[in-house]
Amino acid sequence: MKNEQERRLADAIDVELWQMNRSSARMFLHIEELDEVASYYKSHYADQVRHILETAGRVLRHEFQFRGTWDMERTSVPVQFGERIDWNHIPSDDIEWLYMLNRHGYWVELGEAYLFTGDERYAREVCEQMTDWIERNPVPEEMTIQGSGAWRTIEAGLRCVNWVKARTFIARSPHWTEEMEARMLLALHDHAEYLCRCDNGWKRMSNWGVIENTGLLAAALAAPFNRSAEWMKLCVERLQDTARLQIMPDGIHWEQSPLYHNEVLICYLEALILGRNHGIAFDPEFLERVRSMAHANVYWTKPDHHQLLKGDSDDNDVRDVLTAAAIYYQDPILKSRGYSNIDAFSLSLYGMAAIDSYDRIDAALPDLASHAFHSGGHYTMRSDWQDEALFLCMSCGPLGGGHGHADLLHIDVHAYGRTLLTDLGRYNYSEATPLRKELKRSTAHNTTIVDDQDFTVYADTWSYERIASPMSACWRSEEAFDYAEASHDGYLELDDPVRPKRQILFVKPGFWVLMDTFAAKGEHAYEQRFHFAPGEVQLDPDTGICRTRNADEGNLLIMPLGAEDGESLLESCHYSTEYNRVEESQAVIYRRNGSGFTSMIQLLYPLKPGDTSIPTAANVEVRTYLGEPVDRHHAEAVQVTEPVTGDTYVLLVSHRVPALSSMSYVVDGIQVFGQVVLIRKRGGKKQVMVVK
């Protein structure tokens, strides 16, 4: 080693202890088990191995395209450099590309390619790129709390984890010399000192703080640094603080994005694994909070195991995260929604011992399929735990900061293996495209709009001018039905204030009735918006009946009920399932002008693949027990008859809280008393269920 490097190393590290242990140091995997890991990968994960080798081949050519499952900002268009990589390159005005380049996740894939093939080109490329990056990107002399460019603090944290992972894979290469490792360790020392200085209240409320301090822990454990114990103590305290602040009591991450919920969960799991491997104890409260995030995934994901596109999210399968969490906690419920056998992601975190450890867990599904997240404001209705289950999630919770979208009262619907109604995604974070604003606005969500005004008003990519708050949520789940109700204050600032309310009844196991009401004094224009996943959509403008036409897949029928004086239309919209990718889709919009109290009711009826039979539905007269007709502003009822079973359901909704005996209404010949009442008629028998 060069004299200057030797001097710096002696100041930073216990050199003798490092040299003694460097050939057997463990972060996630034991170096001694790498051959077994490689063999298992090649025999069980052929597709992943092929993808890794393809990615590594491009990186050898200095061609970069970020396609990792949990890459936060994926790219679809490759960028090619010559002999020298420009670490400050920003294509198409998207600075997130620069950030992805400087996270160095592709060095892990180069290391894995070396492990699978023994080809020294991959190990040499890691060493050359790392040397070049370290030489050309010194720690900034002046820093801000977030940093900038290659030294944005979140990138510094991600680099630390990726560097130590890559080191394990190429540790046996002749290119990974003691001098090369010393160079990396000195750079990690600089990263650790940098990250120590980058803490404040905002960081502890942000995914940044979690990512950065997981990186600090990785750096502290990478070698016997003179300050390792101090760094470890500091990052453990910070990580525990972030969990206390960021994870709501129901397990939802406060930023209200399933993507960042899982990015944070992955970091916490990495920290816990590193802690277990090195004898670091975390508080029991921290362990349970992280576990609650994993359990939130069980209910918050669709039947196809993919996370919702809520907020700034991509369409990711979360089974790898649940599998990793199940292994750490030995949790039967988490395994029931993870993979049947250990996957490549978890094997890379735990090593060979986790194969038997996972096999020994007896998977057990939760007792209940539907679930309410009262703190997060999400209400999930699910028919069962099968892949073909019917699923609806209504969201009406806090915004969640910059990654949150204006999505109060939004619903997602998935049934018979197909996403039917969906959030439209995020596309990217750049103000250079109008899509960022378009996809964050209220109008991009399956919710209601009053007078063409947004209830939460977009300011720029990370902020809002005015933020609506959720109000008056109600939830009940029973064997025969689920019921959710919520409202918000986004239109209370109008000259004539309007209070929107959404009520959804899931008549198990087959369909939903959705009722939107608007309490006001004057006249307003109201909209219901429903955005579909790409596919054929047909609308009958005379009846307003809308249905998807997905061949050999599940479909959705939307049937307007209630008042008949509205209009409906189809319009095109943009749909983004991942960062930097967008396609066309369609939305149906129902419009109605109303003065005073106004309601809009829809039957949401999923259809099995190939099913052409549809239900019959109609409005039902409501009377008082004295036989007087009831104005629909006070109460209204609808009837739905199943096409196959012939079962008939009558739903009565009283728009006022029943407070007098005269508000005991008669519907379909039955006197009832309640704000929401469901009557089931089956085989000549009638069952009355007071929902609320």
Buried (B, 14 or more C-beta within 10 A) or exposed (E): BEEEEEEBBEEBBBBEEBEEEBEEBBBBBBBEBBEBBBEBBBEBBEEBBEBBBEBBBBBBEBEBBBBBBBBBBBBEEEBEBEEEBEBEEBEEEBBBBBBBBBBBBBBBBBBBBBBBBEBEBBBBBBBEBBBEBBEEBEEEEEBEEBBEBBBBBBBBBBBBBBBBBBBBBBBBBEBBEEEBBBBBBBBBBBBBBBBBEBBEEEBBBBBBBBBBBBBBBBBBBBBBBEBBEEBBEBBBEBBBBBBEBBBBEBBBBBBBBBBBBBBBBBBBBBBBBBBEBBEBEBBEEBBBBBBBBBBBBBBBBBBBBBBBBBBBBBBBBBBBBBBBBBBBBEBBBBBBBBBEEBBBBBBBBBBBEBBEBBEEBEBEBBEEBBBBBBBBBBBBBBBBEEEBBBBBBBBBBBBBBBBBBBBBBBBBBBBBBBBBBBBBBBBBBBEEBEBBBBBBBBBBBBBBBBEEBBBBBBEEBEEBEEBBBBBEBBBBBEEBBBBBBBBBBBBBEBEEBBBBBBBBBBBBEBBBBBBBBBBBEEEBEBBBBBBBBBBEBEBEEEEBBBBBEBEEBBBBBBBBBBBEEBEBEBEEBBBBBBBBBBEEBBBBBBBBEBEEBBBBBBBBBBBBBEBEEBBEBEBBEBBBBEEEEBEBBBBBBBBBBBBEEEBBBBBBBBBEEBEEEEBBBBBBEBEBBBBBBBBBBEEEEEEBBEBB
